[in-house]
């Protein structure tokens, strides 16, 4: 390493969307770098030319931008580093840690079968260099696995040791001269000064292989932290049947970036019983040792709860901005009603979709379509009489506030010796058409004087 500064990296393959598991990995890398005053780097591992697409790369970048995980420095594209990969392979050849293998595909199949049946890893007959190299024959460059054992200390998984006889002599350069993942990731991490490799535990065995390559090249081995996978709510591997896998799925379901960041933090990490974290609190508290080594389970109820807690402390303007995509073709006049109602909406909504549903009563066009049981409450004996009696009181109210509206309603109930429900039910039906709504005084206040009076007048015309 050329620097003692902590450097983490997120290195997705651009073959699809930013998966929720990848998003958590990126978050942990980001948190640790920020905690340690280091850098969080982004590398796009696009060496698989057939599967890598510009669209997938953009989907990953969009997902990270929405989630608020800003990387440091320029994006590194692995495909542009091939010369460095080839140079490292030649270095290993020169040091005697790699060799040219001239086996044909048919020979490889036979040798692998024999090795498997004998209970040991694959070793090429070209490994010891005691055969004459055939001129003009295609070859791969393979890593020569050393004798003995390979050990790592993982911040999550603990001390792990492998017997090297169980590692194949892996290919470093293919016959066409292109590098394999196992070589490219080591070279790129070294060149990027990565000090801590934080990734999914499906890469745990790769840490053993890559440690051998680091040591053979004479490079410092980074610190490892392999995260357990995320399972679905049923405890099984997360898949499409669980309804959401991509970060953009959760965005479209109405979760806020800060809420999802907090939920992902708690998805397999904890140091105490605290559940709600600001970014600053999360950065200050985060440690690799706080990561649980057992698989985490996706829990939408908990996600809703954490997201709702962030809504309560967010600014009304930020929430309105996040809610806007879920309010289709909304006029500025209606948007102002939603803005007025935000103090109520933010305390009752789980996510933006839920908030939009709870704001629906504010967005109805006049005359309201009132049907079913809701319409029956307006047709009951005396229902419209209450609306008729209250309308003049609202019409002369100059200071249209929740407190003043509530006083009118309370005085009406007292003067007429009525339970609130007797007149509150038809009023609510006339104003909301049965849509979810808060306290009746708030409903009138958020709708505004003109809209309230108009809806009540419309209700009196219902036969």
BELJOHU-V382881 format. One line per field, one symbol per residue. ss: DSSP state (H for helix, E for strand, - for the rest). phi: phi as a letter, one per 40 degrees, with the letter a starting at -180 (. if undefined). psi: psi as a letter, one per 30 degrees, with the letter a starting at -180 (. if undefined). A space follows every 50 residues. Layout:
BEGIN
ss=???
phi=???
psi=???
END
This chain:
BEGIN
ss=------EEEE--------EHHHHHHHHHHHHHHHH---EEEEEE------ ---HHHHHHHHHHHHHH--------EEHHHHHHHHHHHHHHHHHH--EEE E---HHHHHHHHHHHHHH---------------------EEEE-----EE EEEE---EEEEEEHHH----EEE-----E-HHHHHHHHHHH----EEEEE HHHHHHHHHHHHHHHHH-----EEEEE--EE-----E--HHH---EHHHH HH----HHHHHHHHHH--E---------HHHHHHH--HHHE----EE--H HHHHHHHHHHHHH--HHHHHHHHHHH-----HHHHHHHHHHHHHHHHH-- -HHHHHHH-HHH---------HHHHHHHH---HHHHHHHHHHHHH----- -HHHHHHHHHHHHHH----HHHHHHHHHHHHH-------HHHHHHHH-HH HHHHHHHHHH---
phi=.cacccbbabbcccbiccccccccdcccccccccccgbbbbbbccbcccc bcbcccdccccccccccgbcccgcccbcccbdccccccccdccccgcaac bbccdcccdcccccccccgbccbcccdcgbbccccgccabbbcccccgbb bbbbcbcgcbbbccccccccccbcccgcccdcccccccccccgcbbcbac cccdccccccdccdcccgbccccbabccccccdcgcdcacccgabcdccc ccchccdcccdcccdcchbabaccbbbcccccccccbcccccccdcbcbc ccccccccccdcbccdcccccccdccbcfccccccccccccddccccbcc accccccccdccbccccccbbgccccccccdgccccccccdcccccccbc bdcccccccccccccbfbcdccbccccccccbfgcdacdcccdccccgcc ccccccccccccb
psi=kfkfkkklkkilkigaljleeeeeeeeeeeeeeeeggakjlkkjihfiee fkleeeeeeeeeeeeefgiklkalkkjeffgeeeeeeeeeeeeefggllk kgkleeeeeeeeeeeeffgllkkkfgegggkkkkkgkkllkkkjkllblk kljkfefakkkkkffgkljlkeklfggklleeeeeeeeeefghkfjjjll ffgeffeeeeeeeeeefglkklkkjjkllkllfgflkkaffffkelefee effgkkeeeeeeeeefigklfagkekkleeeeeefkleffkkflklkkje eeeeeeeeeeefflkeeeeeeefefgjkhkleeeeeeeeefeeeefffke aeeeeeeffeffgkkkkkjjlbeeeeffflkfefeeeeefeeeeefjeji leeeeeeeeeeeeeeghkkefefeeeeeeeffgglklakeeeeeeeelee eeeeeeeeeffk.
END
